[in-house]
């Protein structure tokens, strides 16, 4: 596998912006302001694309494989491909995503928090 250096720089930028407090929408605005196209060469970025990138271990050089399509058994293949970001940066993003999430699990199941994440400040839910 050969890394496209320009696209790798874009991945690093996305992870960096997120860790500096940017929301997914804020990242999209920054990418579009810089005229950085999506992985499919479109001017407009989708929220789902950014979210999927921030959750994708392949950027660390690792990949998760399922034993079968419906199996919960997973295998981790380390150093499967060249790393673009460090495992530490990836883990920091996962921790931050969890902190920002407005859904938490408690004894009653999955619940929404009373506050939503904002890159500017916390916003109370109604």
N, C-alpha and C positions, 0 to 999 in steps of 0.2 A: 504494500500500500504506500502510495506517495501522497504526502500532505501538500495541499494547495496553500502556500504561505499566506496569500492575501486572505483567503477564507479562514485560515487559522488565526490571523490577527483579528478578524471580525468576531470569532468565537471568544477569544481572550477579552476583547472589548466588552462583549455582552456580559460575561461573568464579572468583570471588573465593575461595570456600571451597576450591576445588581448588588454587589457587595458594598458599593459606595452609597447605597440607599435608593437607587432608582427603582421605580415600579416597572412592571412589564410595559405599560403604556409609555412611561418615560423613556425606556430603552428604545421602543419603536420610534418615538419622536426624534430621539438623538440619531438613530441610524438613518432615518429618512432625511434629517437635516444635513447629515454628512454624505448623503446620496450613496449609501451603502445598500446594495440590492440584496434581496432575500436569497436563500440557497437555490431557489428556483428561478433566479434572475428577475424577480419582479420588484418594482419600486416600492410597493406596499408590503409591509410585514404583517403577519397574523399573530395575535396574542398566543395562540396555541403553538406556533413555531418557536417562539422565544421560550415559552414554558417547557416545551419538549427538549429544547437544547439545554436548558438549565438542569434538567433531570437526567440527561443522557450520559451514562458512565463511559461511553466510548471515547469521549474527549480526554479521559485519563489514561487511555491505552487498554482499558479493561472492557469486557463485554459479558453480559449475563445471557446464559443459554437455558432454555427450558428443556426438561427431560422429554416432554411431549407437549403438544398444543394445549392441552387442558390440565397438565400436571402442575402442582405447586412446587415440585422439586426443581431447583435451579442450580446451575453450575456457573462459577465465575471463572472466566478465562482471563488471567492477568497478563499484562504486556502483550496483548493480542495484536495491537497496532501502535504506531508511534503516538506518544502522548502530546496533546496540545496544551492542556492545563494540568496542574499538579493535583494529586489526590486530596491534598489539604485544601486547596481552593474549592474543589468539588464538594467536599464535606462541609466547608463553611457555607456554601450556597444552600446545601440541603438543610442545614440547621436554620439558616435565615428564612428559607421558604416555610419551614415548619413554624417559626416564630411569627411570621407575617400571616399565616393562614387564619382565616376567620372560622374555621371548623375544628373542633376538638372532640376527643372521645372521652366520655365520662361514664359513670355507672349506668346511665340511662341510654347509652349509645352515642351516636354522633350528634353534636349540638353546634349551633353557631355562637361565636363569641359576641359580647355586647359591643365590642369595638372592632373597627376595620382598620387595616394598615393603610397609611397614606405616606408617601415619600416626604410630605411636608409636616404632617402631624397626625395624631390618632383622631379618628372620626367615630363618634358614637352612633350605633345603629338605632333605628327607630323601632 
